[in-house]
Each structure stands twice: as C-alpha cells, then as structure tokens.
Amino acid sequence: MKILIVEDEKELCKSMVAYLKTENYHCDVANSFKEAMEKTESFDYDCILLDISLPDGNGLQVLKELKANRRTDGVIIISALDAMSDRIAGLNLGADDYLAKPFHLPELAARIASVIRRRRFDGNSTITLNELNIDTNAKIVTANGKPVDLTRTEYDLLLYLVTNKNRVVSKNAIAERISGDEAEVFNNFDVIYAHMKNLKKKLSGAGSTDYIKAVYGMGYKFEI
C-alpha cells in the first residue's frame, strides 16, 4: 500500500515513515504545499496524510484539488489545529478522517488501515476470491487454506492487482508501486517481470488458479 505524508515537521515525518514502513507501507514524502501538489499530480495513493499548516500554503487546498479531479485517494487530515472549525472544514471537503497532534503512531496506522478498508475493500479486512484469501490486517495470503509465503513486494503487487481486478494495470503504474517516485529511473521492466513471475509461481504452487494475465504491450490484469 502506498502512502503520501504531507508534513513540514521533518522529525515527525521521519518517525512516521520509519513506523509505517514496519507496517509494510511504502511512503512518499512532501514537506511543502508545492511538493504535495507535484506528488499528487504525478502519483496515485492509497492514503494521504495531510497537514493543514504548510509553509507555503494550506493543506485543505490540496484536498480541494484532489476532489475537483475526482481522485479516490483516502485522506486523513493531520494537524496541530484541533479547532472544531478546521475539523469540520476538512471533513466537509471530503477528508476521510481527522487526527490531531500529538498522536500515537499505532493509532495513526489503525486509522490508515480503516480508511483503506473503506475505500478499497468495502470496509472488509479480508478479501476472498474463490480459493484465494487475503487478510489485509495480518497481511497473510492463503490459497485453498494453504499459506502462500510472499515477500513484501509480492504481497503489495497482489493486493494492487486485486484492488484493480479485471482492469489492465500498466507497467509504469506497477513500477510506481515498487519504487514510488523513483519509478522514472527504471530503464526496463525486468524487475517487474521477475516479481510477477515469482508471485505467479508461488500462487500456483499453493494450488491457486492463474488469475494474473500479462497483457502484451500494456501490463497485467487480475482476471476473475
């Protein structure tokens, strides 16, 4: 799962990144309004952690732009401004949640997981597709009740494909999932091919149907 942290307090930002990585999230960072706009214009995120007070602008304007462009990224407002008016303004603009500073990192992770469940999985923490089962809380995948031992990257790719089931996901989009905002440095897609090959092999070895299809010249599709 891919997270954007929009936060100008750099020490807090570093703590958030370090903790969320232990929860298997890939984190991009923006320390200003300008950087936040550049990131959101270039990439899609499962959840955006958005500070209201930025040195060069207001985080609520980022939220306005997201909603104007009909984006589906989840948004959690994070701010030291715990005034009711700021909370109401953010929620009225379409934010999914509001968390006041200071906060505990486990609570932040729980809020993120809740937003992603509502946005991506209809509020469910478990995804069942025929013989395939994905527990998004425990991050465990089973096929026919048999555990599938996936790496973090393989798990993220499977979840991304399942989230977009029956749709073609481009190789560029997959590269973003693997490397975040460094996707443009990919000279070829051999890394993606290797990850997909291993993922398909492990699922097949556990008795799963081969749902992941390569679409020539375009990318991959989880077809079910």
Residue pairs with C-beta under 8 A, 6 or more apart in sequence:
1 24
1 25
1 26
1 46
1 47
1 116
1 156
1 159
2 25
2 26
2 28
2 43
2 44
2 45
2 46
2 176
2 177
2 180
3 20
3 25
3 26
3 27
3 28
3 45
3 46
3 47
3 48
3 49
3 112
4 27
4 28
4 29
4 30
4 36
4 39
4 40
4 43
4 45
4 47
4 48
4 49
4 73
5 13
5 16
5 17
5 20
5 27
5 28
5 29
5 30
5 49
6 30
6 35
6 36
6 39
6 48
6 49
6 50
6 51
6 54
6 59
6 62
7 13
7 16
7 29
7 30
7 31
7 49
7 51
7 78
8 31
8 32
8 51
8 53
8 54
8 55
9 51
10 31
12 101
13 29
13 31
15 105
16 27
16 49
16 105
16 108
17 27
17 29
19 105
19 108
19 109
20 27
20 105
20 108
20 109
20 112
21 27
23 109
24 139
24 152
24 155
24 156
25 112
26 156
26 177
26 180
27 180
28 39
28 43
28 45
28 180
28 181
30 36
30 38
30 39
32 54
32 55
32 56
32 57
33 54
33 55
33 56
33 57
33 58
33 59
33 61
33 62
34 56
34 57
36 50
36 54
36 59
36 62
37 62
37 65
39 181
40 48
40 62
40 65
40 66
40 71
40 73
42 181
43 176
43 180
43 181
44 71
44 72
44 73
44 173
44 176
45 73
45 74
46 73
46 74
46 116
46 119
46 120
47 73
47 74
47 75
47 76
47 112
47 115
47 116
47 119
48 62
48 66
48 73
48 74
48 75
48 76
49 76
49 78
49 108
49 112
50 59
50 62
50 63
50 75
50 76
50 77
50 78
50 95
51 59
51 77
51 78
51 79
52 58
52 59
52 60
52 77
52 78
52 79
52 81
52 86
52 90
53 59
53 79
53 80
53 81
59 77
59 79
60 89
60 90
60 93
63 75
63 77
63 90
63 93
63 94
63 95
64 93
66 73
66 75
66 94
67 93
67 94
72 119
74 96
74 112
74 115
74 116
74 118
74 119
75 94
75 95
75 96
75 97
75 115
76 95
76 96
76 97
76 98
76 99
76 108
76 111
76 112
76 115
77 86
77 87
77 90
77 91
77 95
77 97
77 98
77 99
78 98
78 99
78 100
78 101
78 103
78 108
79 86
79 98
79 100
79 101
80 100
80 101
81 100
82 100
82 101
87 98
90 98
91 98
96 115
96 118
96 119
97 111
97 114
97 115
99 107
99 108
99 111
113 125
113 136
113 137
116 136
117 123
117 124
117 125
117 136
120 163
121 127
121 136
121 163
125 135
125 136
125 137
126 133
126 134
126 135
126 136
126 137
127 133
127 134
127 136
127 162
128 134
129 162
129 165
129 211
129 224
130 209
130 224
131 143
131 144
131 207
131 208
131 209
132 141
132 142
132 143
132 203
132 208
132 209
132 211
133 141
133 142
133 143
133 145
134 140
134 141
134 158
134 159
134 162
135 141
135 142
136 159
139 155
140 147
141 147
141 148
141 150
141 155
141 158
142 148
142 206
143 203
143 206
143 207
143 208
144 206
144 207
144 208
146 206
146 207
147 206
148 202
148 203
148 205
148 206
148 208
149 202
150 158
150 199
150 202
151 198
153 178
153 195
154 195
154 198
154 199
154 202
156 177
157 174
157 177
157 178
157 195
157 196
157 199
158 199
158 203
160 169
160 174
160 177
161 169
161 212
161 220
161 221
161 222
162 222
164 222
165 222
165 223
165 224
166 221
166 222
166 223
166 224
167 221
168 215
168 218
168 219
168 220
168 221
169 219
169 220
169 221
170 218
170 219
171 189
171 192
171 218
171 219
171 220
172 183
172 219
173 219
174 192
174 219
174 220
175 183
175 186
175 189
175 192
176 183
178 191
178 192
178 195
179 185
179 186
196 212
196 214
196 220
199 212
200 210
200 212
203 210
203 211
203 212
204 210
211 222
211 223
211 224
212 220
212 221
212 222
212 223
213 220
213 221
213 222
213 223
214 220
215 221
